[in-house]
Amino acid sequence: MSILFEEFNIKSMKLKNRFVRSATTDGCAENTGHVADRQLSNIKNLAHGGAGLIITGIAYVHDSGQIISLQNSIAEDKYIPGLKNFASAAHMNGTKVAVQLFHAGREGSLFLNPQKCLALAPSANGDDPKLKKRYREIKEEEIHEIIEAFGDAAKRAKEAGFDAVQVHGAHVYLLSQFLSPAVNKRKDKWGGSLENRLRLHCEICRSIREKTGDDYPVMIKLGVKDGFEGGLEFAEGKEAAVILAESGYDALEISLGIRGKGYENSEYKTGIKGVDKEGYFRDCCQEIKSLVNIPVMMVGGLRSFELMEDIVLKKDADLISLCRPLIKEPDIIKQWENNSSDRKRSTCISCNKCLEALFRGNEVSCVQLKKK
């Protein structure tokens, strides 16, 4: 049996294999933030497809952190009943499920009405070549409010039956904004040194621990470098990973921080036509894995079973995270498990049309499937 189909533990959570469905926003929640029937159907299909752990799409923990209209909320107790149904559906076939806790930060300016509410950012003068919308610097008391919102959201996730939570600390969102020296220009205890720029991440972990207990698995998706010159460099990102591993997080999923220009400088690169283009965060994972004592998940352009197996056998990562391939082929993990003699490479062509559908306000789906 392949090592990828061996059981693996993240703290108290036992996974049936080493495959993770990386958090994927589906764009089909109710516009109230509640779980939609369509999402229950989708999650059942994914659970049947064989992943050991499914991480939900982004669920905003505070109303100021929403980024699209059809996005799940975990900001109030009224969402718990729908989330319970979601967790139950995900638990089919022995699959575990975690909620990804999210705040958009200044990216919320793409959604929020500036006449009613300006998006929040570490600083008011950050430099993002993609973002020209209005936003404002977050106040000290608002930082503490959001920290508690993450803790309260994790408590709701636990009550709803989710096996774990994952804090979103990657890509262009609030925690990456605080970590990036190009974006965070604060002069107080939340900016400047790496320790200060990581304070929000650590305080969120503390708040979650206080409200869920020491045994509940708390993971983080961490952007360990930015996609442009002058942003967060990997040397600091690697140090940040070590600090967070020691601060109480139970697993790290390694990704990009603030995006640069074009897909090539983002977490969803295109043109992955061969094994040589796959696993573009492997070097980062390899270095971090050698420095931390908690599990490391690798995401980023993984398509070939043999490569994924090699990654785990060589201890470059403990778990394999897949996103786009499971949009195209939600049952590919099960196929690999049932057909050990011919484990074909994922047919996902990394065109990012699924992502672009989300940008247009549509449900995430594979355009290639629709062409058939």
Secondary structure, DSSP 8 states (H G I E B T S, - for coil): --GGGS-EEETTEEESSSEEE-----S-S-TTS---HHHHHHHHHHHHTT-SEEEEEEEESSGGG--SSS-EE-SSGGGHHHHHHHHHHHTGGG-EEEEEEE--GGGGGGTS-TTT--EEES-TT---TT--S-EEE--HHHHHHHHHHHHHHHHHHHHHT-SEEEEEESTTSHHHHHH-TTT----STTSSSHHHHTHHHHHHHHHHHHHH-TTS-EEEEEE-S-SSTTS--HHHHHHHHHHHHHHT-SEEEEE-SS--SSGGGSSS-----SGGGS-TTHHHHHHHHTT-SS-EEE-SS---HHHHHHHHHTTS-SEEEESHHHHH-TTHHHHHHH-TT-----------HHHHHHHTT-----HHHHH-
